Amino acid sequence: MQMRQLHGTIRDAEGHPIPDATINVVDKGSLGIAYAQQFQTDAQGRFSANLRDGDYVVFFTAPNMNEHAISFTISGAAADRDLQIVLSRNFISTD
């Protein structure tokens, strides 16, 4: 996926914003060790980051939610796109 800038909203499956979700952006191909940025969503679940042109993987996490990851390319020639990330609840069986 190509985009001009990383920004969007994180919500749960019911459509509620997830505040303070963690976003970890790493350089693609670095095996998750070359962090480009780490930040959190605001009270409305919104996030944005200014990244240089390049290839990345972003991990979206929140307490009691399943992690979601996507790979993307930042390019000044790409279209602007607003990501809508949905995190599902992490149900742990107590049986």
Protein Blocks (a to p, Z undefined) as FASTA:
>chain_A
ZZfbdcdddddfkopacehiacddddehilopacfbdcdddfkopacddddedddddddd
dehiacddddddddfkbccdddddddddddddfZZ
